[in-house]
Amino acid sequence: MATEFLREIRGPAGPLEALIDTPSSADTLRAAAVFAHPHPLHGGTMHTKAVYQASKALARIRVPVLRFNFRGVGASAGIFDGGPGEMEDFRAALDFMAGRYPGVELWAAGFSFGAWIALTVGAEDPRVRLLIGVSPPVDRYDFAAVKQTDKPTFIIHGEKDELVSLKDVRRFYAELKEPKELVVIDAADHLFDGKTSEVGEAVEDLLADYRESAAATSGKEPS
């Protein structure tokens, strides 16, 4: 696979710094994804380790992934907006990938704060066919749109997450519609310190052979 650094993509508050992880195989693409990073005010960037590992995993299964810095992060223009502006940034990233890969379905993915952004926007955008949330902060933000969608939703969470309890995530997961799947990574904290490669492995295991018809009868919850 390869990583292409983009000078910028057009965002609503100005240029957004971005890169694309692309599959090395010339086979037909399965989808194109946008992956959102954790909270900008707590060190989150497109280079956050779990975002990096998950993006590389998607590229391995023939899904090019756009990672980008939210407004005010790195070289991206603008300032932190607490959510609404970042959702607009994510929509702009989806627009970019839709233009770059016409006719290919879109997937929305995110980590922590980025999971709230990605899952919410993805649930509401008809172009997005699948949602991936890593460490979703379900106790801090409104995930109502995600609970209402019937799009396939995949959740990855750390067993020992010190910021968002697994109990709260299980409760949230129980409210999601099918198809859905939850993977819990043993002994992992919120940032998956020392276990970020397992995030990539979980993404690959979940989605390598994913087919929408199969997921419709899933609802599994591995431990």
C-alpha positions in Angstrom: 0.0 0.0 0.0 1.0 3.6 -0.4 0.4 6.9 1.4 -0.3 10.0 -0.6 0.1 13.3 1.1 -2.3 15.9 -0.1 -1.4 19.6 0.1 -5.0 20.3 1.1 -8.6 19.6 0.4 -11.2 22.2 0.4 -12.9 22.7 3.7 -15.7 25.1 4.9 -13.3 27.0 7.1 -10.4 26.8 4.6 -7.9 24.2 3.5 -7.7 20.9 5.4 -4.5 19.0 5.7 -5.0 15.4 4.5 -3.5 12.2 3.3 -4.8 9.0 1.6 -3.8 5.5 2.4 -4.3 3.5 -0.9 -4.4 -0.2 -1.5 -1.4 -1.7 -3.3 -3.6 -4.2 -5.1 -5.0 -3.2 -8.5 -8.2 -5.2 -7.7 -11.5 -3.5 -7.7 -12.0 -1.2 -4.7 -14.6 -2.3 -2.2 -15.3 1.2 -0.8 -13.6 4.5 0.0 -13.5 5.6 3.6 -12.9 8.8 5.6 -11.4 8.4 9.1 -11.8 11.1 11.7 -9.2 11.6 14.5 -9.7 12.1 18.3 -10.4 15.4 20.1 -8.3 18.3 18.7 -7.9 19.9 22.2 -6.5 16.6 23.6 -3.8 15.9 21.1 -5.8 14.2 18.4 -4.5 14.3 14.9 -4.7 12.3 11.7 -1.4 10.7 12.8 -2.9 9.3 16.1 -1.6 5.7 16.3 -5.0 3.9 16.4 -6.2 6.0 13.4 -3.1 5.1 11.6 -3.4 1.4 12.3 -7.1 1.2 11.4 -6.5 3.2 8.2 -3.7 0.9 7.1 -6.0 -2.1 7.8 -8.7 -0.8 5.6 -6.2 -0.2 2.8 -5.1 -3.8 3.1 -8.7 -4.9 2.3 -8.9 -2.7 -0.8 -10.5 0.4 0.8 -8.6 3.7 0.3 -8.8 5.9 3.3 -8.7 9.7 3.7 -7.3 10.8 7.0 -7.4 14.6 7.6 -6.8 17.1 10.3 -9.9 18.9 11.6 -9.9 22.7 11.4 -7.2 24.2 13.6 -5.1 21.1 13.8 -1.8 20.8 12.1 -1.9 22.8 8.8 -5.7 22.9 8.6 -7.3 26.3 8.6 -9.8 27.5 11.1 -10.3 27.0 14.9 -11.9 24.2 17.0 -15.7 24.5 16.8 -16.8 21.9 19.4 -18.5 19.6 16.9 -20.7 21.4 14.3 -17.7 22.7 12.3 -15.9 19.4 12.5 -19.0 17.7 11.1 -18.8 20.1 8.2 -15.2 19.3 7.8 -16.1 15.6 7.6 -18.8 16.2 5.0 -16.2 18.1 2.9 -13.9 15.0 3.2 -16.7 12.8 2.1 -17.3 15.1 -0.9 -13.6 14.8 -1.8 -13.6 11.0 -1.7 -16.9 10.8 -3.6 -15.3 12.9 -6.3 -12.0 11.0 -6.4 -13.7 7.6 -6.4 -17.0 8.0 -8.3 -19.3 5.1 -8.2 -17.6 3.6 -5.1 -19.6 3.3 -1.9 -18.4 5.4 1.1 -17.6 4.3 4.6 -17.4 6.6 7.6 -15.0 5.9 10.4 -13.7 7.7 13.5 -11.9 7.4 16.8 -13.2 8.8 20.1 -14.4 12.4 19.4 -13.9 11.5 15.7 -16.2 8.5 16.1 -19.0 10.8 17.2 -18.4 13.1 14.2 -18.1 10.2 11.7 -20.9 8.1 12.9 -23.3 11.1 13.1 -22.5 12.4 9.7 -22.3 9.0 8.2 -25.7 8.0 9.6 -27.3 11.0 8.0 -25.4 11.0 4.6 -27.1 8.7 2.0 -23.8 8.1 0.2 -22.4 6.4 3.3 -23.1 2.7 3.5 -21.2 1.5 6.6 -20.1 3.0 9.9 -17.0 2.2 12.1 -16.6 3.7 15.5 -13.5 3.2 17.7 -13.8 4.1 21.4 -17.0 6.1 20.8 -17.6 8.6 23.6 -21.3 7.6 24.0 -21.5 9.1 27.5 -20.4 12.6 26.3 -22.1 13.3 23.0 -25.5 12.7 21.3 -25.5 9.6 19.2 -29.2 9.7 18.4 -28.7 9.6 14.7 -26.6 6.5 15.0 -29.3 4.7 17.0 -31.8 5.5 14.4 -29.9 4.3 11.3 -30.1 0.8 9.9 -26.7 1.1 8.2 -24.2 -1.6 9.3 -22.3 -0.3 12.4 -19.1 -1.8 13.7 -17.8 -0.7 17.2 -14.3 -1.4 18.6 -13.7 -0.6 22.3 -11.1 -1.2 24.9 -12.0 -3.4 27.8 -10.2 -1.1 30.3 -11.2 2.2 28.7 -10.7 4.8 31.5 -12.7 7.5 29.8 -15.7 5.7 28.3 -16.8 2.7 30.3 -17.4 -0.6 28.4 -20.6 -0.8 30.3 -21.9 2.4 28.7 -20.7 1.2 25.3 -22.5 -2.1 25.7 -25.7 -0.2 26.6 -25.3 2.0 23.5 -24.6 -1.1 21.4 -27.8 -2.7 22.6 -29.8 0.2 21.3 -28.3 0.0 17.8 -30.3 -1.5 15.0 -29.0 -4.6 13.1 -26.7 -5.2 11.4 -24.0 -4.4 14.0 -21.0 -5.9 15.7 -18.9 -5.0 18.7 -15.3 -6.1 19.3 -13.8 -5.6 22.8 -10.0 -5.5 22.9 -8.7 -7.2 26.0 -7.0 -5.0 28.7 -6.9 -2.0 26.3 -7.3 1.6 27.5 -8.9 4.5 25.7 -5.9 5.2 23.4 -5.1 1.4 23.1 -1.6 2.1 24.5 0.6 -0.8 23.4 -2.4 -2.3 21.6 -3.0 -0.1 18.6 -2.0 -2.9 16.2 -4.9 -4.9 17.6 -7.2 -2.1 16.5 -6.0 -2.6 12.9 -6.4 -6.4 13.3 -9.9 -6.0 14.6 -10.9 -3.7 11.6 -9.4 -6.2 9.2 -11.0 -9.2 10.9 -14.4 -7.5 10.9 -14.4 -6.2 7.4 -12.1 -8.4 5.3 -14.9 -10.7 4.2 -17.8 -8.4 5.1 -20.9 -8.6 2.9 -24.0 -6.6 3.7 -26.2 -9.6 3.3 -24.1 -11.6 5.8 -24.0 -8.7 8.3 -27.8 -8.5 8.3 -27.9 -11.7 10.3 -24.9 -10.9 12.5 -25.3 -8.9 15.6 -22.4 -10.7 17.1 -20.5 -9.3 20.1 -17.1 -10.9 20.4 -15.1 -10.5 23.6 
